[in-house]
Amino acid sequence: MNDTTLRLPSDRAVDVVPGLTLTTLPGWTLETLNVGPFRSARGYDAHLARTLGSSFDWGDEFRFGEDTLLLETVILKVPERNLDRGELAVWKESPVSPGLPRLRERESFLFDGTTARHLALDGSALLCYFEELAPTQRRYRINVAPSLDLLCDDGRYYGWMLAWPVRHLIPDTMGGPGSPSRLADDAGLVPLVHEYHQLVSDDTLDRLNAQDPALKAALTALRERTLAPESLSRRALRERIDALLDTFY
């Protein structure tokens, strides 16, 4: 991949420097995908102070080095809308090259989060994208971190894709550059995460707010199925269900 320009949702453009990638392993908490320190981590505020870019409070967080202007960390929100437009196979087959976005000037800006998600049935990928965008045939991927690609369509940012996301599933109390590698396979967890996505989405929000007993029972039953065999990823799903039950019930 030669130097290229990527158009962002904010109508800004960044350059992409080929051949560079982040080395931090992404951490997925079901709600967010983190490459770098979690917002709950000690040192997160100091990291914000020494970098620039977009803020999690107003969308997805892309932080760039103040000196290099290269991408250093990201926190991506996972949309609550389930939508399969049959695009996953096409994106998997699209060309991919390592690269890092680089700002053209020192500035902070908004970075809108994606609006739809799709988890492959076999758990091989999580696709998050802007459902309002109509894809073209000029698709390619920029690999910015292990298992994480930014999706580009005719030079515009289309969303992102995480390969084998369940392998990256961790509690939101963990994460950051010092975290150990967490690439363990757990094929039995994939259908549980699928079920969680069906139970917790924009389609079920009204039922959660209404404290629907049937939905509570389904979440409780799902929680019980995360107990064995015990793993960090299963704990992450269980703790997320616990947080939902505490919030809504």
Accessible surface in RSA format (square Angstrom, percent):
REM  Atomic radii and reference values for relative SASA: ProtOr
REM  Chains: A
REM  Algorithm: Lee & Richards
REM  Probe-radius: 1.40
REM  Slices: 20
REM RES _ NUM      All-atoms   Total-Side   Main-Chain    Non-polar    All polar
REM                ABS   REL    ABS   REL    ABS   REL    ABS   REL    ABS   REL
RES MET A   1    79.10  41.0  17.81  11.8  61.30 145.9  30.31  25.8  48.79  64.6
RES ASN A   2   131.66  90.8 122.72 118.6   8.94  21.5  30.72  73.9 100.94  97.6
RES ASP A   3   107.18  75.1  82.38  82.0  24.80  58.6  33.06  77.8  74.12  73.9
RES THR A   4    37.16  26.4  27.94  28.3   9.22  22.0  16.95  22.8  20.21  30.6
RES THR A   5    51.65  36.7  44.51  45.1   7.15  17.0  26.32  35.4  25.33  38.3
RES LEU A   6     1.26   0.7   1.26   0.9   0.00   0.0   1.26   0.9   0.00   0.0
RES ARG A   7   118.14  49.6 116.68  59.5   1.46   3.5  52.06  71.2  66.07  40.0
RES LEU A   8    13.09   7.3   5.20   3.7   7.89  19.8   5.99   4.2   7.10  19.1
RES PRO A   9    45.70  33.3  10.71   9.8  34.99 127.2  24.65  20.4  21.05 130.8
RES SER A  10    34.55  29.2   9.03  12.0  25.52  58.8  20.35  43.3  14.20  19.9
RES ASP A  11   140.07  98.1 106.78 106.3  33.29  78.7  32.31  76.0 107.76 107.5
RES ARG A  12    88.90  37.3  83.65  42.6   5.25  12.5  26.54  36.3  62.36  37.8
RES ALA A  13    32.32  29.7  18.68  28.8  13.64  31.0  18.68  26.3  13.64  36.1
RES VAL A  14     2.96   1.9   2.96   2.7   0.00   0.0   2.96   2.6   0.00   0.0
RES ASP A  15    39.10  27.4  39.10  38.9   0.00   0.0   8.70  20.5  30.40  30.3
RES VAL A  16     0.64   0.4   0.00   0.0   0.64   1.5   0.00   0.0   0.64   1.7
RES VAL A  17    28.66  18.9  28.66  25.9   0.00   0.0  28.66  24.9   0.00   0.0
RES PRO A  18    44.31  32.3  31.55  28.8  12.76  46.4  31.78  26.2  12.53  77.9
RES GLY A  19    56.33  69.5   0.00   N/A  56.33  69.5  27.34  75.0  29.00  64.9
RES LEU A  20    74.34  41.4  72.77  52.1   1.57   4.0  74.34  52.2   0.00   0.0
RES THR A  21    53.73  38.2  33.36  33.8  20.38  48.6   8.20  11.0  45.53  68.8
RES LEU A  22    24.81  13.8  20.78  14.9   4.03  10.1  23.41  16.4   1.40   3.8
RES THR A  23   126.47  90.0 102.26 103.7  24.21  57.7  74.00  99.4  52.47  79.3
RES THR A  24    32.19  22.9  24.68  25.0   7.51  17.9  12.30  16.5  19.89  30.1
RES LEU A  25    34.98  19.5  24.89  17.8  10.08  25.3  24.89  17.5  10.08  27.1
RES PRO A  26     0.73   0.5   0.00   0.0   0.73   2.7   0.00   0.0   0.73   4.5
RES GLY A  27     1.14   1.4   0.00   N/A   1.14   1.4   0.63   1.7   0.50   1.1
RES TRP A  28     0.00   0.0   0.00   0.0   0.00   0.0   0.00   0.0   0.00   0.0
RES THR A  29    13.15   9.4   7.48   7.6   5.67  13.5   4.75   6.4   8.40  12.7
RES LEU A  30     5.76   3.2   0.77   0.5   4.99  12.5   0.87   0.6   4.89  13.2
RES GLU A  31    87.31  50.1  81.08  61.3   6.23  14.8  26.11  50.5  61.20  50.0
RES THR A  32    20.56  14.6  20.56  20.8   0.00   0.0  13.55  18.2   7.01  10.6
RES LEU A  33     0.00   0.0   0.00   0.0   0.00   0.0   0.00   0.0   0.00   0.0
RES ASN A  34     5.10   3.5   3.82   3.7   1.28   3.1   0.13   0.3   4.97   4.8
RES VAL A  35     0.83   0.5   0.54   0.5   0.29   0.7   0.63   0.5   0.20   0.5
RES GLY A  36     3.92   4.8   0.00   N/A   3.92   4.8   2.81   7.7   1.11   2.5
RES PRO A  37    20.44  14.9  18.26  16.6   2.18   7.9  18.26  15.1   2.18  13.6
RES PHE A  38     7.64   3.8   7.64   4.7   0.00   0.0   7.64   4.6   0.00   0.0
RES ARG A  39   113.20  47.5  92.48  47.1  20.72  49.3  23.75  32.5  89.45  54.2
RES SER A  40    85.32  72.1  43.74  58.4  41.58  95.8  52.59 112.0  32.73  45.8
RES ALA A  41    32.44  29.8  16.93  26.1  15.51  35.3  25.69  36.2   6.75  17.9
RES ARG A  42   243.70 102.3 205.59 104.8  38.11  90.7  91.64 125.2 152.05  92.2
RES GLY A  43    41.91  51.7   0.00   N/A  41.91  51.7  28.85  79.2  13.06  29.2
RES TYR A  44    16.44   7.7  16.25   9.2   0.19   0.5  13.53  10.2   2.91   3.6
RES ASP A  45   112.91  79.1 104.95 104.5   7.96  18.8  38.91  91.6  74.00  73.8
RES ALA A  46    65.84  60.5  54.65  84.3  11.19  25.5  61.43  86.5   4.40  11.7
RES HIS A  47    12.43   6.8  10.44   7.3   1.99   5.1   9.46   9.8   2.96   3.4
RES LEU A  48    51.53  28.7  46.85  33.5   4.68  11.8  46.97  33.0   4.56  12.3
RES ALA A  49    88.05  81.0  48.66  75.1  39.39  89.6  60.95  85.8  27.10  71.8
RES ARG A  50   134.43  56.4 126.34  64.4   8.09  19.3  61.85  84.5  72.59  44.0
RES THR A  51    10.08   7.2   0.00   0.0  10.08  24.0   0.50   0.7   9.58  14.5
RES LEU A  52    21.19  11.8  20.74  14.8   0.45   1.1  21.19  14.9   0.00   0.0
RES GLY A  53     2.21   2.7   0.00   N/A   2.21   2.7   0.00   0.0   2.21   4.9
RES SER A  54     0.39   0.3   0.20   0.3   0.19   0.4   0.39   0.8   0.00   0.0
RES SER A  55    36.68  31.0  33.84  45.2   2.85   6.6  24.14  51.4  12.55  17.6
RES PHE A  56    29.42  14.7  29.14  18.0   0.29   0.7  29.14  17.7   0.29   0.8
RES ASP A  57    96.17  67.4  69.03  68.7  27.14  64.2  19.75  46.5  76.42  76.2
RES TRP A  58   180.90  72.6 159.46  77.2  21.45  50.4 144.34  77.0  36.56  59.3
RES GLY A  59     8.16  10.1   0.00   N/A   8.16  10.1   7.87  21.6   0.30   0.7
RES ASP A  60     0.01   0.0   0.01   0.0   0.00   0.0   0.00   0.0   0.01   0.0
RES GLU A  61     2.05   1.2   2.05   1.5   0.00   0.0   0.00   0.0   2.05   1.7
RES PHE A  62     4.40   2.2   4.40   2.7   0.00   0.0   4.40   2.7   0.00   0.0
RES ARG A  63    19.55   8.2  19.55  10.0   0.00   0.0   0.00   0.0  19.55  11.8
RES PHE A  64     2.95   1.5   2.95   1.8   0.00   0.0   2.95   1.8   0.00   0.0
RES GLY A  65     3.04   3.7   0.00   N/A   3.04   3.7   3.04   8.3   0.00   0.0
RES GLU A  66    88.75  51.0  85.90  65.0   2.85   6.8  17.07  33.0  71.68  58.5
RES ASP A  67   125.10  87.6 105.08 104.6  20.03  47.4  30.09  70.8  95.01  94.8
RES THR A  68    78.87  56.1  62.23  63.1  16.63  39.6  67.38  90.5  11.49  17.4
RES LEU A  69    22.16  12.3  22.16  15.9   0.00   0.0  22.16  15.6   0.00   0.0
RES LEU A  70    35.79  19.9  35.79  25.6   0.00   0.0  35.79  25.1   0.00   0.0
RES LEU A  71     2.22   1.2   0.00   0.0   2.22   5.6   0.00   0.0   2.22   6.0
RES GLU A  72    54.50  31.3  43.78  33.1  10.73  25.5  21.92  42.4  32.58  26.6
RES THR A  73    13.14   9.3  13.14  13.3   0.00   0.0  12.42  16.7   0.71   1.1
RES VAL A  74     1.69   1.1   1.37   1.2   0.32   0.8   1.50   1.3   0.18   0.5
RES ILE A  75     4.91   2.8   4.91   3.7   0.00   0.0   4.91   3.5   0.00   0.0
RES LEU A  76     0.00   0.0   0.00   0.0   0.00   0.0   0.00   0.0   0.00   0.0
RES LYS A  77    68.37  33.4  67.86  41.6   0.52   1.2  41.59  37.4  26.78  28.5
RES VAL A  78    12.06   7.9   0.09   0.1  11.97  28.9   0.09   0.1  11.97  32.5
RES PRO A  79    13.67  10.0   2.71   2.5  10.96  39.8  13.58  11.2   0.08   0.5
RES GLU A  80    94.11  54.0  88.92  67.3   5.19  12.4  30.64  59.3  63.47  51.8
RES ARG A  81    84.34  35.4  83.36  42.5   0.97   2.3  19.02  26.0  65.31  39.6
RES ASN A  82    43.02  29.7  26.80  25.9  16.22  39.1  20.64  49.7  22.38  21.6
RES LEU A  83    46.73  26.0  41.62  29.8   5.12  12.9  44.72  31.4   2.02   5.4
RES ASP A  84    90.23  63.2  59.86  59.6  30.37  71.8  20.67  48.7  69.56  69.4
RES ARG A  85    88.65  37.2  52.96  27.0  35.69  85.0  44.48  60.8  44.17  26.8
RES GLY A  86    56.98  70.3   0.00   N/A  56.98  70.3  34.37  94.3  22.60  50.6
RES GLU A  87    13.03   7.5  11.03   8.3   2.00   4.8  10.08  19.5   2.95   2.4
RES LEU A  88    17.52   9.8  16.79  12.0   0.73   1.8  16.79  11.8   0.73   2.0
RES ALA A  89    61.33  56.4  55.73  86.0   5.60  12.7  58.75  82.7   2.58   6.8
RES VAL A  90    70.09  46.1  68.07  61.6   2.03   4.9  68.79  59.8   1.30   3.5
RES TRP A  91     0.00   0.0   0.00   0.0   0.00   0.0   0.00   0.0   0.00   0.0
RES LYS A  92    81.90  40.0  65.58  40.2  16.32  38.9  44.12  39.7  37.78  40.2
RES GLU A  93   147.27  84.5 113.71  86.0  33.56  79.9  48.96  94.7  98.31  80.3
RES SER A  94    11.42   9.6   2.67   3.6   8.75  20.2   7.99  17.0   3.43   4.8
RES PRO A  95    94.29  68.7  82.17  74.9  12.12  44.1  94.22  77.8   0.06   0.4
RES VAL A  96    69.52  45.7  46.14  41.8  23.38  56.3  46.90  40.8  22.62  61.4
RES SER A  97    29.59  25.0  28.01  37.4   1.59   3.7   6.94  14.8  22.66  31.7
RES PRO A  98    60.75  44.3  60.30  55.0   0.46   1.7  60.30  49.8   0.46   2.8
RES GLY A  99     0.00   0.0   0.00   N/A   0.00   0.0   0.00   0.0   0.00   0.0
RES LEU A 100    10.36   5.8  10.36   7.4   0.00   0.0  10.36   7.3   0.00   0.0
RES PRO A 101     3.86   2.8   3.86   3.5   0.00   0.0   3.86   3.2   0.00   0.0
RES ARG A 102    87.53  36.8  87.53  44.6   0.00   0.0  10.64  14.5  76.89  46.6
RES LEU A 103     5.72   3.2   2.33   1.7   3.40   8.5   2.33   1.6   3.40   9.1
RES ARG A 104   133.22  55.9  97.92  49.9  35.30  84.0  46.31  63.3  86.91  52.7
RES GLU A 105   107.27  61.6 102.54  77.6   4.73  11.3  28.94  56.0  78.33  64.0
RES ARG A 106   142.83  60.0 115.19  58.7  27.64  65.8  45.31  61.9  97.53  59.1
RES GLU A 107    49.36  28.3  38.94  29.5  10.43  24.8  22.91  44.3  26.45  21.6
RES SER A 108    76.07  64.3  54.07  72.2  22.00  50.7  35.14  74.8  40.93  57.3
RES PHE A 109    15.60   7.8   0.19   0.1  15.41  40.1  11.17   6.8   4.43  12.7
RES LEU A 110   100.37  55.9  97.88  70.0   2.49   6.2  98.28  69.0   2.09   5.6
RES PHE A 111     4.11   2.1   3.77   2.3   0.34   0.9   4.02   2.4   0.09   0.3
RES ASP A 112    73.69  51.6  71.29  71.0   2.40   5.7  16.79  39.5  56.89  56.7
RES GLY A 113    21.09  26.0   0.00   N/A  21.09  26.0   7.84  21.5  13.25  29.7
RES THR A 114    12.41   8.8   0.00   0.0  12.41  29.6   0.00   0.0  12.41  18.8
RES THR A 115    49.63  35.3  39.94  40.5   9.69  23.1  44.49  59.8   5.14   7.8
RES ALA A 116     0.00   0.0   0.00   0.0   0.00   0.0   0.00   0.0   0.00   0.0
RES ARG A 117     9.36   3.9   9.17   4.7   0.19   0.4   0.20   0.3   9.16   5.6
RES HIS A 118    34.12  18.6  30.91  21.5   3.21   8.2  16.93  17.4  17.19  20.0
RES LEU A 119     7.22   4.0   1.53   1.1   5.69  14.3   1.53   1.1   5.69  15.3
RES ALA A 120     7.09   6.5   5.39   8.3   1.70   3.9   7.09  10.0   0.00   0.0
RES LEU A 121   157.57  87.8 138.93  99.4  18.64  46.9 139.07  97.7  18.50  49.8
RES ASP A 122    89.12  62.4  69.53  69.2  19.59  46.3  46.03 108.3  43.09  43.0
RES GLY A 123     0.66   0.8   0.00   N/A   0.66   0.8   0.00   0.0   0.66   1.5
RES SER A 124    10.02   8.5   7.23   9.6   2.80   6.4   7.23  15.4   2.80   3.9
RES ALA A 125     1.65   1.5   1.65   2.5   0.00   0.0   1.65   2.3   0.00   0.0
RES LEU A 126     0.00   0.0   0.00   0.0   0.00   0.0   0.00   0.0   0.00   0.0
RES LEU A 127     2.74   1.5   2.74   2.0   0.00   0.0   2.74   1.9   0.00   0.0
RES CYS A 128     0.00   0.0   0.00   0.0   0.00   0.0   0.00   0.0   0.00   0.0
RES TYR A 129     1.63   0.8   1.63   0.9   0.00   0.0   1.63   1.2   0.00   0.0
RES PHE A 130     9.37   4.7   9.37   5.8   0.00   0.0   9.37   5.7   0.00   0.0
RES GLU A 131    51.95  29.8  41.80  31.6  10.15  24.2  14.79  28.6  37.16  30.3
RES GLU A 132   119.27  68.5  81.29  61.5  37.98  90.4  64.53 124.8  54.74  44.7
RES LEU A 133    41.30  23.0  39.47  28.2   1.83   4.6  40.67  28.6   0.63   1.7
RES ALA A 134    74.26  68.3  64.94 100.2   9.32  21.2  68.05  95.8   6.21  16.4
RES PRO A 135    45.80  33.4  24.52  22.4  21.28  77.4  24.52  20.2  21.28 132.3
RES THR A 136    50.27  35.8  43.52  44.1   6.75  16.1  50.25  67.5   0.02   0.0
RES GLN A 137   168.02  94.0 140.08 102.4  27.94  66.5  63.57 135.3 104.45  79.2
RES ARG A 138   169.80  71.3 161.74  82.4   8.06  19.2  61.64  84.2 108.16  65.6
RES ARG A 139    32.21  13.5  22.94  11.7   9.27  22.1   4.62   6.3  27.59  16.7
RES TYR A 140    50.60  23.6  50.60  28.8   0.00   0.0  48.01  36.1   2.60   3.2
RES ARG A 141    28.35  11.9  26.86  13.7   1.49   3.5   0.00   0.0  28.35  17.2
RES ILE A 142     0.00   0.0   0.00   0.0   0.00   0.0   0.00   0.0   0.00   0.0
RES ASN A 143    36.54  25.2  36.54  35.3   0.00   0.0   7.11  17.1  29.43  28.4
RES VAL A 144     0.24   0.2   0.24   0.2   0.00   0.0   0.24   0.2   0.00   0.0
RES ALA A 145     0.32   0.3   0.00   0.0   0.32   0.7   0.32   0.4   0.00   0.0
RES PRO A 146    48.67  35.5  37.03  33.8  11.64  42.3  47.95  39.6   0.72   4.5
RES SER A 147    40.08  33.9  19.05  25.4  21.02  48.4  10.79  23.0  29.29  41.0
RES LEU A 148     0.33   0.2   0.33   0.2   0.00   0.0   0.33   0.2   0.00   0.0
RES ASP A 149    12.34   8.6  12.34  12.3   0.00   0.0   0.01   0.0  12.33  12.3
RES LEU A 150     2.47   1.4   2.47   1.8   0.00   0.0   2.47   1.7   0.00   0.0
RES LEU A 151     0.00   0.0   0.00   0.0   0.00   0.0   0.00   0.0   0.00   0.0
RES CYS A 152     0.00   0.0   0.00   0.0   0.00   0.0   0.00   0.0   0.00   0.0
RES ASP A 153     0.00   0.0   0.00   0.0   0.00   0.0   0.00   0.0   0.00   0.0
RES ASP A 154    54.77  38.4  48.51  48.3   6.26  14.8   4.84  11.4  49.93  49.8
RES GLY A 155    16.10  19.9   0.00   N/A  16.10  19.9  14.11  38.7   1.99   4.5
RES ARG A 156    54.15  22.7  54.15  27.6   0.00   0.0  18.28  25.0  35.87  21.7
RES TYR A 157     4.92   2.3   0.45   0.3   4.47  11.6   0.45   0.3   4.47   5.5
RES TYR A 158     0.00   0.0   0.00   0.0   0.00   0.0   0.00   0.0   0.00   0.0
RES GLY A 159     0.00   0.0   0.00   N/A   0.00   0.0   0.00   0.0   0.00   0.0
RES TRP A 160     0.00   0.0   0.00   0.0   0.00   0.0   0.00   0.0   0.00   0.0
RES MET A 161     8.91   4.6   8.31   5.5   0.60   1.4   8.31   7.1   0.60   0.8
RES LEU A 162     0.00   0.0   0.00   0.0   0.00   0.0   0.00   0.0   0.00   0.0
RES ALA A 163    35.99  33.1  35.06  54.1   0.94   2.1  35.27  49.7   0.72   1.9
RES TRP A 164   100.09  40.2  99.48  48.2   0.61   1.4  76.29  40.7  23.79  38.6
RES PRO A 165     0.00   0.0   0.00   0.0   0.00   0.0   0.00   0.0   0.00   0.0
RES VAL A 166     6.55   4.3   6.20   5.6   0.35   0.8   6.20   5.4   0.35   0.9
RES ARG A 167    68.12  28.6  66.18  33.7   1.94   4.6   5.86   8.0  62.26  37.7
RES HIS A 168     1.36   0.7   0.69   0.5   0.67   1.7   0.59   0.6   0.77   0.9
RES LEU A 169     0.84   0.5   0.10   0.1   0.75   1.9   0.10   0.1   0.75   2.0
RES ILE A 170     0.48   0.3   0.22   0.2   0.26   0.6   0.22   0.2   0.26   0.7
RES PRO A 171     3.62   2.6   0.00   0.0   3.62  13.2   3.62   3.0   0.00   0.0
RES ASP A 172    85.66  60.0  80.84  80.5   4.82  11.4  19.66  46.3  66.00  65.8
RES THR A 173   104.35  74.2  73.14  74.1  31.22  74.4  68.67  92.2  35.68  53.9
RES MET A 174    52.74  27.3  44.57  29.5   8.16  19.4  48.06  40.9   4.67   6.2
RES GLY A 175    17.38  21.4   0.00   N/A  17.38  21.4   1.27   3.5  16.11  36.1
RES GLY A 176    10.93  13.5   0.00   N/A  10.93  13.5   3.21   8.8   7.73  17.3
RES PRO A 177   100.46  73.2  72.21  65.8  28.26 102.7  73.15  60.4  27.31 169.8
RES GLY A 178    78.87  97.3   0.00   N/A  78.87  97.3  44.12 121.1  34.75  77.8
RES SER A 179    32.47  27.4   7.92  10.6  24.55  56.5   4.77  10.2  27.69  38.8
RES PRO A 180    86.38  63.0  74.29  67.7  12.09  43.9  85.70  70.8   0.68   4.3
RES SER A 181    89.17  75.3  57.46  76.7  31.71  73.0  46.90  99.9  42.27  59.2
RES ARG A 182    26.46  11.1  20.70  10.6   5.76  13.7  22.37  30.6   4.08   2.5
RES LEU A 183    89.30  49.7  66.94  47.9  22.36  56.2  68.49  48.1  20.81  56.0
RES ALA A 184    79.69  73.3  63.75  98.4  15.94  36.3  73.36 103.3   6.33  16.8
RES ASP A 185   106.24  74.4  76.87  76.5  29.37  69.4  31.64  74.5  74.59  74.4
RES ASP A 186    30.23  21.2  20.36  20.3   9.88  23.4  17.46  41.1  12.77  12.7
RES ALA A 187    86.34  79.4  69.20 106.8  17.14  39.0  74.26 104.6  12.08  32.0
RES GLY A 188    41.39  51.0   0.00   N/A  41.39  51.0  29.98  82.3  11.41  25.5
RES LEU A 189     0.00   0.0   0.00   0.0   0.00   0.0   0.00   0.0   0.00   0.0
RES VAL A 190    16.57  10.9  16.57  15.0   0.00   0.0  16.57  14.4   0.00   0.0
RES PRO A 191    75.26  54.8  68.66  62.6   6.59  24.0  71.20  58.8   4.05  25.2
RES LEU A 192    11.14   6.2  11.14   8.0   0.00   0.0  11.14   7.8   0.00   0.0
RES VAL A 193     0.00   0.0   0.00   0.0   0.00   0.0   0.00   0.0   0.00   0.0
RES HIS A 194    31.40  17.2  31.39  21.8   0.01   0.0  21.69  22.4   9.71  11.3
RES GLU A 195    51.56  29.6  46.78  35.4   4.79  11.4  25.57  49.5  25.99  21.2
RES TYR A 196     8.05   3.8   8.05   4.6   0.00   0.0   5.19   3.9   2.87   3.5
RES HIS A 197     4.46   2.4   4.46   3.1   0.00   0.0   1.84   1.9   2.62   3.0
RES GLN A 198   112.67  63.0 101.33  74.1  11.34  27.0  41.43  88.2  71.24  54.0
RES LEU A 199    26.88  15.0  26.78  19.2   0.10   0.3  26.88  18.9   0.00   0.0
RES VAL A 200    17.49  11.5  17.20  15.6   0.29   0.7  17.20  14.9   0.29   0.8
RES SER A 201     5.51   4.7   2.16   2.9   3.34   7.7   1.06   2.3   4.44   6.2
RES ASP A 202    60.09  42.1  42.18  42.0  17.91  42.3  25.70  60.5  34.39  34.3
RES ASP A 203   113.44  79.5  85.56  85.2  27.89  65.9  28.86  67.9  84.58  84.4
RES THR A 204    11.30   8.0  11.30  11.5   0.00   0.0  11.30  15.2   0.00   0.0
RES LEU A 205    73.14  40.7  73.14  52.3   0.00   0.0  73.14  51.4   0.00   0.0
RES ASP A 206   113.03  79.2 108.34 107.8   4.69  11.1  33.51  78.9  79.52  79.3
RES ARG A 207    95.11  39.9  92.83  47.3   2.29   5.4  43.86  59.9  51.26  31.1
RES LEU A 208     4.15   2.3   3.96   2.8   0.18   0.5   3.96   2.8   0.18   0.5
RES ASN A 209    94.16  64.9  66.03  63.8  28.13  67.7  27.48  66.1  66.68  64.5
RES ALA A 210    79.61  73.2  46.45  71.7  33.16  75.4  58.25  82.0  21.36  56.6
RES GLN A 211    99.56  55.7  89.53  65.4  10.04  23.9  16.45  35.0  83.11  63.0
RES ASP A 212    32.17  22.5  28.71  28.6   3.45   8.2   7.65  18.0  24.52  24.5
RES PRO A 213   107.58  78.4 101.15  92.2   6.43  23.4 103.38  85.4   4.20  26.1
RES ALA A 214    64.02  58.9  50.90  78.5  13.12  29.8  58.49  82.4   5.53  14.6
RES LEU A 215     0.52   0.3   0.24   0.2   0.28   0.7   0.52   0.4   0.00   0.0
RES LYS A 216    88.85  43.3  88.85  54.5   0.00   0.0  40.19  36.2  48.66  51.8
RES ALA A 217    60.65  55.8  49.94  77.1  10.71  24.4  56.28  79.3   4.37  11.6
RES ALA A 218    31.77  29.2  22.98  35.5   8.78  20.0  31.08  43.8   0.69   1.8
RES LEU A 219     0.11   0.1   0.11   0.1   0.00   0.0   0.11   0.1   0.00   0.0
RES THR A 220    55.30  39.3  55.30  56.1   0.00   0.0  50.19  67.4   5.11   7.7
RES ALA A 221    50.84  46.7  43.77  67.5   7.07  16.1  49.52  69.7   1.32   3.5
RES LEU A 222     0.00   0.0   0.00   0.0   0.00   0.0   0.00   0.0   0.00   0.0
RES ARG A 223    59.96  25.2  59.96  30.6   0.00   0.0   9.62  13.2  50.33  30.5
RES GLU A 224    90.55  52.0  80.56  60.9   9.99  23.8  38.84  75.1  51.70  42.2
RES ARG A 225   113.39  47.6 100.21  51.1  13.18  31.4  59.22  80.9  54.17  32.8
RES THR A 226     0.00   0.0   0.00   0.0   0.00   0.0   0.00   0.0   0.00   0.0
RES LEU A 227    78.69  43.8  68.59  49.1  10.10  25.4  68.59  48.2  10.10  27.2
RES ALA A 228    77.45  71.2  60.26  93.0  17.19  39.1  60.37  85.0  17.08  45.2
RES PRO A 229    94.12  68.6  88.23  80.4   5.90  21.4  94.07  77.7   0.06   0.4
RES GLU A 230   105.65  60.7  75.79  57.3  29.86  71.1  61.37 118.7  44.28  36.2
RES SER A 231    40.33  34.1  29.31  39.1  11.02  25.4  40.32  85.9   0.02   0.0
RES LEU A 232    55.25  30.8  43.95  31.4  11.29  28.4  46.72  32.8   8.53  23.0
RES SER A 233    15.92  13.5  15.18  20.3   0.75   1.7   2.71   5.8  13.21  18.5
RES ARG A 234    11.94   5.0  11.94   6.1   0.00   0.0   0.00   0.0  11.94   7.2
RES ARG A 235    78.17  32.8  78.17  39.8   0.00   0.0  25.17  34.4  53.00  32.1
RES ALA A 236     5.95   5.5   1.46   2.3   4.49  10.2   1.50   2.1   4.45  11.8
RES LEU A 237     0.00   0.0   0.00   0.0   0.00   0.0   0.00   0.0   0.00   0.0
RES ARG A 238    26.30  11.0  26.30  13.4   0.00   0.0   0.42   0.6  25.88  15.7
RES GLU A 239    69.74  40.0  63.84  48.3   5.90  14.0  33.43  64.7  36.31  29.6
RES ARG A 240    51.85  21.8  47.95  24.4   3.91   9.3  15.20  20.8  36.65  22.2
RES ILE A 241     0.00   0.0   0.00   0.0   0.00   0.0   0.00   0.0   0.00   0.0
RES ASP A 242    43.29  30.3  41.70  41.5   1.58   3.7  21.18  49.8  22.11  22.0
RES ALA A 243    39.56  36.4  32.18  49.7   7.38  16.8  38.73  54.5   0.83   2.2
RES LEU A 244     9.77   5.4   9.21   6.6   0.57   1.4   9.74   6.8   0.03   0.1
RES LEU A 245    27.74  15.5  24.87  17.8   2.87   7.2  25.18  17.7   2.56   6.9
RES ASP A 246   122.10  85.5  91.66  91.2  30.44  72.0  31.86  75.0  90.24  90.0
RES THR A 247   103.88  73.9  69.16  70.1  34.72  82.8  51.44  69.1  52.45  79.3
RES PHE A 248    41.07  20.5  35.22  21.8   5.85  15.2  39.45  23.9   1.62   4.6
RES TYR A 249    65.77  30.7  10.37   5.9  55.40 144.2  27.14  20.4  38.63  47.6
END  Absolute sums over single chains surface
CHAIN  1 A    11358.6       9044.5       2314.1       6212.3       5146.3
END  Absolute sums over all chains
TOTAL         11358.6       9044.5       2314.1       6212.3       5146.3
